[in-house]
Each structure stands twice: as structure tokens, then as C-alpha cells.
Amino acid sequence: MLTHFLRALLVLTMLAGAAPAVQAASEQEKAERKIEEGAEALLEGMRLLLRAIPWYGQPMILPNGDILIPRRDGPPLPEGDRQTPPARDRDDSHKT
């Protein structure tokens, strides 16, 4: 009878110790998911950066010290987003 009691006590002790281990595993899985989501967001940001880099040419230093970074043709804008700058801001406005 004493052995049955000791076995039951041993099983209960093992089960009581398993509950925090299950919770810890669950917390670790949540942390791993968060890390994966963060890494994926970081990678997506880097993909966007790499897509934007080819839009710019090699920087040039002008004689007056200004730095000019020429913009290459980017992807075409949708028709609704194209805006014509005011006449005073256009490059051809100073030509006569």
C-alpha cells in the first residue's frame, strides 16, 4: 500500500513540475514567433531599400561644393499621382 502511495505521489510531483515546463515552452514559442515576425519585417524593409537604390546614379560634387545625386527613371507612377509642378518650380521656366 505504501508503494502505491509513493507511486501516486511521484506521478503527482512529475505532473506538477510539467505544468510550468509547458508554460515555459509556450512562452518560448511566442518569443520565437515575435523574433520571426521582426526578422521578416526587417528583411522586407531591406528589400524595399535595395529596390530604391538603383533609382539613383553616382553622386557628383559640383564646382560650388554642392553634391548632386542624379535620379534615374524609377517605376512609372499611376496616372492619378502625376502632378505638374508650378511654372516657377519647373526646370524649363528659367529658360527664355
N, C-alpha and C positions, 0 to 999 in steps of 0.2 A: 504494500500500500504506500509505503514511504517512497518507493521508486516511482510510482505513478505520480505522486505529488511533485517530486523533484523534476520529472519529465515535463509535467504541465507547467511548472514554474520556469523551467528552461525555455520552453516554447513561448510562453508569455513574455519573457525577458527578450528573446530574439525578435518577436513581433514588435515590441515597444521600441527597440533600437532600430528597426527597419523603417518606421514611420518618418523620423527626421531624415533618414538617408534618402527616402523617396522625395521628400520636400526639397532637399538639397539638390537632388538630380533635376527636379523640375525647375528650380531657380537657375541652375546652370544652363539648362536648355533655353530658358528665356533670355539669359545673358548672351548665349551663343547666337540666338536669333537676332538680337539687337545689334551685335557686332556684325553679323552678315548684312543686315539692312544698312548699317552705316557704311560698310565697305562698298556695297553696291551703289549707294548714293555718291560716294567719293569717286568711284570708277565712272559713273555717268557724268559727273562734273568734269573729269579729265577727258572723257570722250568729246564733250562739248568744246572744251578748250582746244583739243587737237583739231577739231573741225574748223575752228575760228582762225587758227594760226596761218593757214595758207592764204587767207584773205589779205595779208599784209606783206609788202616787199621789204627789201633790205633798207634799214634806216640810213639817212644821209644827213651830214652836217653841212648846212648852208654857210656861205661866207660871213653872214651876220651872226652866226652862232646858233641859229635856230636848228632844231632837229626835225627833219621831215621823215615821216614813216608813211610811204605811199600805200594806199589801199587798193588792192586788186579787186576785180569783179567778184562779188560774193554771189550767193544764190539769189535768183530773182525774187523780188518782193511780190506779194499778191497785189492785184490791181487796186484794191481799196486802200492799201498802205502807202502808195506812192504819192508824194507831195512835192510840189514845185516850190522851191524857196522863193521868198520875196525878191524882187529885182535887185535891191541893194545888196543882197547876200550872195547872188549868183556870181560865178567867176567871170562870165562874159559881160557883166554890167559895167565894168570899168573901161572896157574897150570902146572906142568911138570910131 
